[in-house]
Amino acid sequence: MAVEEIREFNRFYTNLIGALDYSRHLHTPFTLTEARVLYELAHAPHTDAADLRVELSLDAGHLSRMLGKFEEQQLVTRGPSDKDARRQRIELTPQGRRAAALLEERSQEAVGTLVGKIAAEDRPRLTEAMRTVRDILRDGERPRSRPRVVVRGTRPGDLGWVIERNAAVYAAEFGWNEEYEALVARIVADFAATRDPEREAAWIAELDGERAGCVFCVRDEAPDTARLRLLLVDPSARGHGIGGRLVDECIAFARSAGYAEIVLWTNDILADARRIYQRAGFELVAERPHHSFGHDLVGQDWKLVLATAPDGR
């Protein structure tokens, strides 16, 4: 019975995916497989070709030809891996990131149209059923001790989640008052209203399909400086390297966007976050006491140089 039901669902779902075909209905030059590869590259700052092949279950020759095509189109660069020269590192170019962002936007629109045809009261039941199917089949493939972490761009509803979780987590762990929630709300609102997609971005980390963290990269006052903001890992998701993944994503984006340095402001009581910044190469450049969020705190400025200035500095 289970076999027949799964086969029937597979036939139905395959037809449904065909209706959302990237090249025909999303008006892009990419096939579904090519779009999957661009998506993975856009959500992993350091990807080796071998890891990409395993993650997407692709034939090595097929993937190599696809990456060659992307390289000719100036969507990716290829070079020896930093960790193992025998492996090939794949990275998106700025043009490749724009192509991936366009795919993400149009895919969101297509799925939004599909969901719009479903009665509002049925949508929670649909998403819960899909999550159940995914979790059960995933658990059959790998042990629960290895949850899946995904870092992706923002979707509708994510910005509200960023505000709510920041306020709730910092209130519970440090007793910060509504001043902090107001600050986060202003940062998020400014990002949503004035974002430059080529110079600013935000990411959401998921742990087994559930939101687990976030980070933002925005322009600072100096035109060649990016600012990392609102790094958060939900307490229930800590211990899986999510904070490091988010910071790496932010740094990779800032570097590809042409920034010379990336800065951030934090407080000395946030020890876990400071360790993540230090491991990523940030250096403490200034600190000063202040009274904010209902407490006496010590604010800290951190900086990471991304490029060498023409005069050698």
C-alpha positions in Angstrom: 0.0 0.0 0.0 2.7 2.5 0.9 4.6 1.7 -2.3 1.6 2.4 -4.5 0.7 5.6 -2.6 4.3 6.9 -2.9 4.3 6.1 -6.6 1.0 7.8 -7.2 2.2 10.9 -5.2 5.4 10.9 -7.3 3.4 11.0 -10.6 1.2 13.8 -9.3 4.1 15.8 -7.9 6.2 15.3 -11.1 3.4 16.8 -13.1 3.0 19.7 -10.7 6.7 20.5 -10.9 6.4 20.4 -14.7 3.8 23.1 -14.4 6.4 25.2 -12.7 9.2 24.5 -15.2 11.8 27.2 -15.0 12.6 27.6 -18.7 9.0 27.7 -20.0 7.0 29.4 -17.2 9.5 31.5 -15.3 10.9 33.0 -18.4 14.6 32.2 -17.7 17.2 30.4 -19.8 17.8 27.8 -17.1 16.5 24.2 -16.8 15.3 23.0 -13.5 18.6 21.2 -12.9 20.6 24.3 -13.7 18.4 26.3 -11.4 19.0 23.8 -8.6 22.8 24.1 -9.0 22.6 27.9 -9.0 20.4 27.8 -5.9 22.9 25.6 -4.0 25.8 27.8 -5.0 23.9 30.9 -3.9 23.3 29.4 -0.4 26.7 28.0 0.3 29.7 30.4 0.2 32.3 27.6 -0.2 31.2 24.7 -2.4 33.3 22.0 -4.0 32.2 20.4 -7.2 32.3 16.9 -5.5 30.0 18.1 -2.7 27.6 19.6 -5.2 27.4 16.4 -7.2 26.6 14.4 -4.0 24.2 16.9 -2.6 22.1 17.0 -5.9 22.8 13.4 -7.0 24.1 14.5 -10.3 26.3 12.6 -12.8 29.9 13.9 -12.7 30.1 14.5 -16.4 26.7 16.3 -16.6 27.7 18.6 -13.7 31.1 19.3 -15.3 29.5 20.3 -18.6 27.0 22.5 -16.8 29.7 24.3 -14.8 31.7 24.8 -18.0 28.6 26.4 -19.5 28.1 28.6 -16.4 31.8 29.6 -16.6 31.5 30.7 -20.3 28.5 32.8 -19.3 30.6 34.3 -16.5 28.2 33.0 -13.8 30.8 31.0 -11.8 34.5 30.8 -11.2 36.4 27.6 -10.7 39.6 27.0 -8.9 41.5 24.6 -6.5 39.8 24.2 -3.1 41.4 25.9 -0.2 41.2 22.7 1.8 42.3 20.2 -0.8 44.0 21.2 -4.1 42.6 18.0 -5.7 39.1 19.3 -5.3 37.5 22.0 -7.4 36.0 25.1 -5.6 33.0 26.7 -7.3 31.8 30.2 -6.5 29.2 32.5 -8.1 30.3 35.7 -9.7 28.3 38.9 -9.0 26.5 38.2 -12.3 25.8 34.6 -11.1 24.4 35.9 -7.9 22.0 38.2 -9.8 20.9 35.3 -11.9 20.3 33.2 -8.8 18.4 36.0 -7.2 16.2 36.4 -10.2 15.4 32.7 -10.2 14.5 32.9 -6.5 12.2 35.8 -7.1 10.4 34.3 -10.0 10.2 30.9 -8.3 8.6 32.6 -5.2 6.1 34.3 -7.5 5.2 31.0 -9.3 4.7 29.1 -6.0 2.8 32.1 -4.6 0.4 31.9 -7.5 -0.1 28.2 -6.9 -0.6 28.7 -3.1 -3.0 31.5 -3.9 -5.4 29.0 -5.5 -5.6 27.1 -2.2 -8.2 28.1 0.4 -6.6 30.0 3.3 -7.9 27.5 5.9 -6.3 24.6 4.0 -2.8 26.1 3.7 -1.6 25.2 7.3 -2.7 21.7 6.7 -0.9 21.5 3.4 2.4 22.8 4.8 2.3 20.6 7.8 1.6 17.5 5.6 4.6 18.4 3.4 6.8 18.9 6.4 5.7 15.5 7.7 6.5 13.8 4.5 9.9 15.4 4.3 10.8 14.7 7.9 9.8 11.0 7.7 11.6 10.3 4.4 14.6 12.3 5.6 14.8 10.3 8.8 14.8 7.1 6.8 17.9 8.3 4.9 20.0 9.6 7.8 20.1 9.5 11.6 18.4 12.3 13.6 21.8 13.2 15.1 22.7 14.9 11.8 20.1 17.6 11.2 20.1 19.5 7.9 21.2 23.2 8.0 20.3 25.4 5.0 21.2 29.1 4.6 18.9 30.9 2.2 17.7 34.3 1.2 14.7 35.9 2.8 11.1 35.1 1.9 7.7 36.7 2.8 7.2 36.5 6.6 11.0 36.2 7.4 11.5 39.8 8.3 8.7 39.7 10.9 10.3 36.6 12.3 13.6 38.4 12.6 12.1 41.1 14.7 10.1 38.7 16.9 12.9 36.3 17.6 15.5 39.0 18.3 13.2 40.6 20.8 12.2 37.4 22.5 15.7 35.8 22.7 17.5 38.9 24.0 14.7 39.6 26.5 14.9 36.0 27.8 18.7 35.7 27.9 19.8 39.3 28.9 16.7 41.0 30.1 16.8 43.6 27.3 13.6 45.8 27.1 11.5 47.0 24.2 14.1 49.5 23.1 16.0 46.7 21.5 12.9 45.4 19.7 12.3 48.9 18.4 16.0 49.1 17.2 15.6 45.8 15.3 12.3 46.9 13.8 13.9 50.1 12.4 16.9 48.2 11.0 14.6 45.7 9.3 12.2 48.3 8.0 15.0 50.4 6.5 16.4 47.3 4.8 13.0 46.4 3.3 12.3 50.0 2.2 15.7 51.0 0.7 17.6 47.7 0.0 20.1 47.8 -2.9 20.1 44.1 -4.1 23.6 44.3 -5.5 25.1 45.7 -2.3 22.8 44.5 0.5 21.3 41.1 1.4 19.9 39.1 4.3 19.9 35.4 5.0 17.8 33.0 7.1 19.3 29.8 8.4 17.0 26.7 8.7 17.5 23.7 10.8 15.5 20.7 9.4 13.2 23.1 7.6 12.5 25.5 10.6 13.9 29.0 10.9 16.9 29.0 13.2 18.9 32.1 12.6 19.5 35.2 10.5 22.1 37.8 9.5 22.1 41.0 7.4 24.7 42.7 5.2 24.0 46.4 4.6 25.9 49.5 3.3 27.7 51.5 6.0 28.3 55.2 5.9 31.6 54.8 3.9 30.8 53.6 0.4 33.5 50.9 0.5 32.4 49.5 3.9 29.7 46.9 4.6 28.1 46.4 7.9 27.1 43.0 9.4 23.9 43.3 11.4 21.4 41.3 13.5 23.3 38.0 13.7 21.1 35.6 15.6 21.0 31.9 16.2 17.9 30.6 18.0 18.8 28.9 21.3 17.1 25.7 20.2 19.4 25.5 17.2 22.8 26.3 18.7 25.7 23.8 18.5 25.3 23.1 14.7 27.7 25.8 13.4 24.8 28.0 12.2 26.4 31.2 13.4 29.6 30.6 11.5 27.7 29.6 8.4 25.7 32.9 8.5 28.8 35.1 9.1 30.7 33.3 6.3 27.7 33.9 3.9 27.8 37.6 4.9 31.5 38.0 4.3 31.4 36.2 1.0 28.6 38.4 -0.2 30.4 41.6 0.9 33.6 40.5 -0.8 31.7 39.7 -4.1 29.9 43.0 -3.9 33.3 44.8 -4.0 33.4 46.1 -0.4 36.9 46.8 1.0 36.0 46.0 4.6 33.1 44.8 6.7 32.4 46.1 10.2 29.9 45.3 13.0 28.8 46.6 16.4 28.1 44.3 19.3 28.3 44.2 23.1 30.9 42.5 25.3 28.4 40.3 27.1 27.6 38.4 23.8 30.5 36.1 24.2 29.3 33.4 21.8 28.9 35.9 19.0 32.3 37.4 19.7 34.0 34.0 19.3 32.3 33.6 15.9 33.5 37.0 14.8 37.1 36.2 16.0 37.1 32.9 14.1 36.0 34.7 11.0 39.0 37.1 11.2 37.3 40.2 12.7 39.4 42.4 15.0 38.3 44.5 17.9 39.0 48.2 17.0 37.1 50.1 19.7 34.9 49.8 22.8 32.9 52.2 24.9 30.3 52.0 27.7 26.7 52.9 27.1 23.3 52.5 28.7 20.8 50.9 26.3 18.0 48.4 26.4 17.6 48.9 30.1 21.2 48.0 31.1 24.7 49.3 31.4 26.7 47.7 28.6 30.0 47.9 26.8 29.7 48.3 23.1 32.4 47.0 20.8 33.3 47.8 17.2 34.8 45.0 15.1 36.3 45.1 11.6 37.5 42.7 8.9 39.5 43.9 6.0 38.4 42.3 2.7 40.6 44.0 0.2 43.9 45.9 0.1 43.7 49.6 -0.8 45.7 50.8 -3.9 48.3 52.5 -1.7 49.0 49.1 0.0 47.2 49.8 3.3 
